[in-house]
Amino acid sequence: MLRQAAEVGARRALIGAGLESPTIRRKEAIARYGQNDVDRWQKEGIIKPYPPDQLQV
Protein backbone atom coordinates (compact mmCIF):
# COMPACT_ATOMS: atom_id res chain seq x y z
CA MET A 1 0.00 0.00 0.00
CA LEU A 2 2.86 2.37 0.78
CA ARG A 3 4.47 1.65 -2.60
CA GLN A 4 1.20 2.42 -4.37
CA ALA A 5 0.85 5.72 -2.45
CA ALA A 6 4.39 6.68 -3.49
CA GLU A 7 3.59 5.87 -7.13
CA VAL A 8 0.45 8.02 -7.02
CA GLY A 9 2.39 10.91 -5.44
CA ALA A 10 5.14 10.66 -8.04
CA ARG A 11 2.58 10.58 -10.85
CA ARG A 12 0.85 13.68 -9.49
CA ALA A 13 4.20 15.49 -9.36
CA LEU A 14 4.97 14.54 -12.98
CA ILE A 15 1.52 15.68 -14.12
CA GLY A 16 1.91 18.96 -12.21
CA ALA A 17 5.26 19.55 -13.89
CA GLY A 18 3.71 18.86 -17.30
CA LEU A 19 5.94 15.84 -17.89
CA GLU A 20 3.14 13.27 -18.03
CA SER A 21 -0.47 13.24 -19.25
CA PRO A 22 -3.21 13.20 -16.60
CA THR A 23 -5.01 10.39 -18.47
CA ILE A 24 -4.07 6.78 -19.06
CA ARG A 25 -5.78 3.93 -20.88
CA ARG A 26 -7.92 1.55 -18.85
CA LYS A 27 -5.56 -1.31 -19.71
CA GLU A 28 -2.61 0.62 -18.26
CA ALA A 29 -4.59 1.57 -15.14
CA ILE A 30 -5.42 -2.09 -14.55
CA ALA A 31 -1.76 -3.04 -14.95
CA ARG A 32 -0.69 -0.36 -12.45
CA TYR A 33 -3.43 -0.57 -9.84
CA GLY A 34 -5.32 -3.84 -10.42
CA GLN A 35 -8.70 -4.70 -11.91
CA ASN A 36 -10.58 -4.52 -8.58
CA ASP A 37 -9.33 -1.02 -7.71
CA VAL A 38 -10.05 0.38 -11.17
CA ASP A 39 -13.56 -1.10 -11.21
CA ARG A 40 -14.27 0.18 -7.67
CA TRP A 41 -12.97 3.67 -8.45
CA GLN A 42 -15.14 3.82 -11.56
CA LYS A 43 -18.20 2.62 -9.62
CA GLU A 44 -17.55 5.23 -6.89
CA GLY A 45 -17.15 8.00 -9.47
CA ILE A 46 -13.51 8.66 -8.57
CA ILE A 47 -12.49 8.03 -12.17
CA LYS A 48 -14.54 8.08 -15.34
CA PRO A 49 -13.87 6.66 -18.77
CA TYR A 50 -13.60 8.94 -21.77
CA PRO A 51 -14.27 7.94 -25.37
CA PRO A 52 -11.03 8.06 -27.39
CA ASP A 53 -12.22 11.10 -29.38
CA GLN A 54 -12.55 13.18 -26.18
CA LEU A 55 -9.08 12.54 -24.79
CA GLN A 56 -6.71 15.47 -24.51
CA VAL A 57 -3.05 14.59 -24.76
C-alpha positions as CSV (number, residue, x, y, z in Angstrom):
1,M,0.0,0.0,0.0
2,L,2.9,2.4,0.8
3,R,4.5,1.7,-2.6
4,Q,1.2,2.4,-4.4
5,A,0.8,5.7,-2.5
6,A,4.4,6.7,-3.5
7,E,3.6,5.9,-7.1
8,V,0.5,8.0,-7.0
9,G,2.4,10.9,-5.4
10,A,5.1,10.7,-8.0
11,R,2.6,10.6,-10.9
12,R,0.8,13.7,-9.5
13,A,4.2,15.5,-9.4
14,L,5.0,14.5,-13.0
15,I,1.5,15.7,-14.1
16,G,1.9,19.0,-12.2
17,A,5.3,19.5,-13.9
18,G,3.7,18.9,-17.3
19,L,5.9,15.8,-17.9
20,E,3.1,13.3,-18.0
21,S,-0.5,13.2,-19.3
22,P,-3.2,13.2,-16.6
23,T,-5.0,10.4,-18.5
24,I,-4.1,6.8,-19.1
25,R,-5.8,3.9,-20.9
26,R,-7.9,1.5,-18.8
27,K,-5.6,-1.3,-19.7
28,E,-2.6,0.6,-18.3
29,A,-4.6,1.6,-15.1
30,I,-5.4,-2.1,-14.5
31,A,-1.8,-3.0,-14.9
32,R,-0.7,-0.4,-12.5
33,Y,-3.4,-0.6,-9.8
34,G,-5.3,-3.8,-10.4
35,Q,-8.7,-4.7,-11.9
36,N,-10.6,-4.5,-8.6
37,D,-9.3,-1.0,-7.7
38,V,-10.0,0.4,-11.2
39,D,-13.6,-1.1,-11.2
40,R,-14.3,0.2,-7.7
41,W,-13.0,3.7,-8.4
42,Q,-15.1,3.8,-11.6
43,K,-18.2,2.6,-9.6
44,E,-17.6,5.2,-6.9
45,G,-17.1,8.0,-9.5
46,I,-13.5,8.7,-8.6
47,I,-12.5,8.0,-12.2
48,K,-14.5,8.1,-15.3
49,P,-13.9,6.7,-18.8
50,Y,-13.6,8.9,-21.8
51,P,-14.3,7.9,-25.4
52,P,-11.0,8.1,-27.4
53,D,-12.2,11.1,-29.4
54,Q,-12.6,13.2,-26.2
55,L,-9.1,12.5,-24.8
56,Q,-6.7,15.5,-24.5
57,V,-3.0,14.6,-24.8
